[in-house]
Amino acid sequence: MTARDDDRLARVLAAVRALARAEDMPVAVRHVCQACATMVRAGGVGLYLIGDLGSGEPIYATDVVSERIMDTQVTVGEGPGVQALDGLSPILAPELTDIPSQRRWPLFTPAAVEAGAAAVFAFPLVQHAISVGVLEIHRVVEGRLSRDEISDALLFAEVAVSLLADLVEADPDDAEEFACGVGARWGEIHRAIGVVSIQLESGLTEAFLRLRARAFASDRPLSEIAEDVLTQRLRFTP
């Protein structure tokens, strides 16, 4: 690592720690995402972690637009964040309205644009040469990230991975403190998947797919469908 890289990492860490210090709280995922949003001039930032069913689960979003595009990707099973989970390289979509983006993600792009995102950039969280999550940035205007902004985003992704690894190693239960906001609702979604699995007499994967399909067909967030299942307003049949 060069002196320039060291300086850049120091700036990234300082920005994250300053937000935590202002709240008088330990560093958490929200500080990583919020600092990233400021430094790369993002409309918003979201973070996924790989879940038990092998898909990305939204953990935190700095804003409503980020939350909506994350939920959309989990529901339709496509998008920059989903693709970044399958590899080790960033997925950069500076123009969601261009033909390549629309062809690559025909279900995701119109929903993301309607939500207010014009460009999305997804950076894998890599641990031991495996993608364990994604740091996702969106902008409300089209355009590429600069080389410096890409470098900063990669460092924020590294900081997020290191933070999670440290928490899990210290105490797995404390790792829950890493998540808040969006991630809290995934507990309900997991419970709903379990209920649907019982109703369908199926495995959890099939139950999750049915839950996603209902959310897509009704054009509603996955969390709302999960709430309907848990309150018995919605029941699935084999």
C-alpha positions in Angstrom: 0.0 0.0 0.0 1.4 3.4 -1.0 1.5 6.5 1.2 -1.4 7.9 -0.9 -3.4 4.8 -0.1 -2.5 5.0 3.5 -3.8 8.6 3.6 -7.0 7.7 1.8 -7.7 4.8 4.3 -6.9 7.2 7.2 -9.5 9.7 5.9 -12.1 7.0 5.5 -11.6 5.6 9.0 -11.6 9.2 10.4 -14.9 9.9 8.7 -16.5 6.8 10.1 -15.2 7.3 13.7 -16.2 10.9 13.7 -19.8 10.0 13.1 -19.7 7.3 15.9 -18.0 9.8 18.2 -20.7 12.4 17.6 -23.3 9.9 18.7 -21.1 8.7 21.6 -21.7 5.2 20.2 -19.5 2.3 19.0 -18.8 2.3 15.3 -21.7 0.6 13.5 -22.8 -0.1 9.9 -24.8 3.1 9.7 -21.6 5.1 10.3 -19.9 3.3 7.5 -22.8 3.9 5.1 -23.4 7.5 6.1 -19.7 8.5 5.8 -19.5 6.8 2.5 -22.5 8.7 1.2 -20.9 12.0 2.1 -17.4 11.2 0.7 -18.6 9.8 -2.7 -21.4 12.4 -3.1 -24.1 9.7 -3.2 -27.8 10.1 -3.1 -27.7 7.2 -0.6 -25.9 4.0 0.5 -27.2 0.6 1.4 -25.5 -2.5 2.7 -26.5 -6.2 2.2 -25.1 -9.3 3.9 -25.4 -12.8 2.5 -28.2 -14.6 4.3 -28.9 -18.2 5.3 -30.8 -18.8 2.0 -27.8 -17.6 -0.1 -29.3 -14.3 -1.1 -28.4 -10.8 0.0 -30.4 -9.4 2.9 -30.6 -5.6 3.4 -29.0 -4.6 6.6 -29.0 -0.8 6.5 -30.0 2.0 4.2 -29.3 5.7 4.6 -32.5 6.8 2.9 -35.8 5.7 1.5 -34.6 5.4 -2.1 -31.8 3.1 -1.1 -34.2 1.0 0.9 -36.6 0.7 -2.0 -34.0 -0.3 -4.6 -32.5 -2.9 -2.2 -36.0 -4.3 -1.5 -36.7 -4.4 -5.3 -33.5 -6.4 -6.0 -34.2 -9.0 -3.3 -37.8 -9.3 -4.6 -37.0 -9.6 -8.4 -33.7 -11.4 -7.9 -31.7 -9.1 -10.2 -29.8 -5.8 -10.1 -26.2 -4.5 -9.5 -26.3 -5.6 -5.8 -27.4 -9.1 -6.7 -24.8 -9.4 -9.4 -22.0 -8.1 -7.1 -22.9 -10.8 -4.6 -22.0 -13.5 -7.2 -18.5 -12.1 -7.9 -15.6 -10.2 -6.5 -15.7 -7.2 -8.8 -17.7 -4.0 -8.5 -20.8 -3.7 -10.7 -21.1 -0.1 -12.0 -24.3 1.1 -13.7 -23.8 4.9 -14.3 -26.9 5.1 -16.5 -29.9 3.0 -15.5 -31.9 4.3 -18.4 -29.4 3.1 -21.1 -30.0 0.1 -23.2 -27.3 -2.2 -21.6 -28.7 -1.7 -18.1 -32.3 -2.3 -19.2 -31.3 -5.5 -21.0 -29.2 -6.7 -18.1 -31.8 -6.0 -15.4 -35.2 -5.6 -17.2 -37.2 -5.9 -14.0 -35.0 -3.9 -11.7 -34.1 -0.8 -13.8 -37.6 0.6 -14.3 -38.4 0.1 -10.6 -35.2 1.8 -9.5 -35.7 4.7 -11.8 -39.2 5.1 -10.6 -37.9 5.1 -7.0 -35.6 7.9 -7.8 -32.2 6.3 -8.6 -30.5 7.2 -11.9 -27.2 5.4 -11.3 -26.2 2.5 -9.0 -22.8 1.2 -8.0 -22.3 -2.1 -6.1 -19.1 -3.1 -4.3 -18.7 -6.6 -2.9 -17.7 -7.1 0.7 -15.0 -9.6 0.2 -13.7 -11.9 3.0 -11.2 -14.7 2.3 -11.8 -14.4 -1.5 -15.6 -14.8 -1.0 -18.3 -12.2 -1.4 -20.2 -12.0 1.9 -22.2 -8.9 1.1 -22.4 -5.7 -0.9 -22.0 -2.0 -0.3 -24.4 -0.2 -2.7 -24.3 3.4 -3.8 -27.0 5.2 -5.8 -27.1 8.7 -7.3 -30.1 10.7 -8.4 -28.3 11.9 -11.5 -26.6 9.8 -14.1 -22.8 9.8 -14.3 -19.8 7.7 -13.5 -17.9 7.7 -10.2 -14.5 9.2 -10.4 -11.4 7.1 -9.9 -11.0 8.6 -6.4 -14.6 7.9 -5.5 -14.3 4.3 -6.6 -11.1 3.9 -4.4 -13.0 5.4 -1.5 -16.0 3.1 -2.0 -13.7 0.1 -2.1 -12.1 1.2 1.2 -15.5 1.7 2.9 -16.4 -1.9 1.8 -13.2 -3.1 3.4 -14.0 -1.2 6.6 -17.5 -2.8 6.7 -16.0 -6.3 6.3 -13.4 -5.7 9.0 -15.9 -4.3 11.4 -18.2 -7.2 11.0 -15.4 -9.8 11.4 -14.2 -8.1 14.6 -17.7 -8.2 16.1 -18.3 -11.8 15.2 -14.9 -12.8 16.6 -15.5 -10.9 19.8 -19.0 -12.1 20.4 -21.4 -13.4 17.7 -24.4 -11.9 19.6 -22.8 -8.5 19.5 -22.8 -8.7 15.7 -26.5 -7.8 15.8 -25.5 -4.4 16.9 -23.8 -4.0 13.5 -27.3 -3.9 11.9 -30.2 -1.6 12.5 -33.1 -0.1 10.6 -33.7 -2.1 7.5 -32.0 -5.2 8.9 -34.4 -5.3 11.8 -37.3 -6.1 9.5 -35.6 -9.2 8.1 -36.2 -11.0 11.4 -39.9 -10.7 10.5 -39.3 -11.9 7.0 -37.4 -14.9 8.3 -40.3 -15.8 10.6 -42.8 -15.4 7.7 -40.6 -17.7 5.5 -40.9 -20.3 8.3 -44.7 -19.9 8.5 -45.0 -20.2 4.7 -42.8 -23.2 4.7 -45.2 -24.9 7.1 -48.2 -23.9 5.1 -46.7 -25.2 1.9 -45.1 -28.2 3.5 -42.0 -27.2 1.6 -38.4 -26.2 2.2 -37.4 -22.7 3.2 -36.1 -21.9 -0.3 -39.4 -22.6 -1.9 -41.2 -20.6 0.7 -38.9 -17.6 0.2 -39.5 -17.8 -3.6 -43.2 -17.9 -3.1 -43.0 -14.9 -0.7 -40.9 -13.0 -3.3 -43.3 -13.9 -6.1 -46.3 -12.5 -4.1 -44.5 -9.3 -3.4 -43.6 -8.9 -7.0 -47.0 -9.7 -8.3 -48.7 -7.3 -5.9 -46.0 -4.6 -6.3 -45.6 -4.4 -2.5 -42.5 -4.5 -0.3 -41.4 -7.9 0.9 -41.7 -6.7 4.5 -45.4 -5.9 4.0 -46.1 -9.4 2.6 -44.3 -10.9 5.6 -46.4 -8.8 8.0 -49.6 -10.1 6.3 -48.4 -13.7 6.7 -47.5 -13.2 10.4 -50.8 -11.5 11.2 -52.7 -14.2 9.3 -54.1 -11.8 6.7 -52.4 -13.9 4.1 -52.1 -17.6 3.8 -50.2 -19.7 1.1 -51.6 -23.0 -0.2 -49.6 -25.8 -1.9 
